[in-house]
């Protein structure tokens, strides 16, 4: 990365850790020293995740006879 990993904000660490081993190591360090609360972070991520309910499945308007 072009900026030092210790300069990243917590939410940036959570996002980029999957792409960069140095960021993953910094995330692990912050978890270990207690500067990031994993429970709080997971709740925030859960709140940001869009929850879309799929539309209800509707039956076909015209019944189709099969296998007469």
RAHU-V213592 format. One record per backbone hydrogen bond with DSSP energy under -0.5 kcal/mol. NH is the residue of the N-H (numbers start at 1). CO is the residue of the C=O. Records with the same first field share a line. If there is no record, write none. Layout:
# RAHU-V213592
NH = CO + CO
This chain:
# RAHU-V213592
7 = 4
8 = 5
13 = 9
14 = 10
15 = 11
16 = 12
17 = 13
18 = 15
19 = 16
20 = 16
24 = 20
25 = 21
26 = 22
27 = 23
28 = 24
29 = 25
30 = 26
31 = 27
32 = 28
33 = 29
34 = 30 + 31
35 = 30
36 = 30
38 = 36
41 = 37
42 = 38
43 = 39
44 = 40
45 = 41
46 = 42
47 = 43
48 = 44
49 = 45
52 = 50
53 = 51
63 = 61
65 = 63
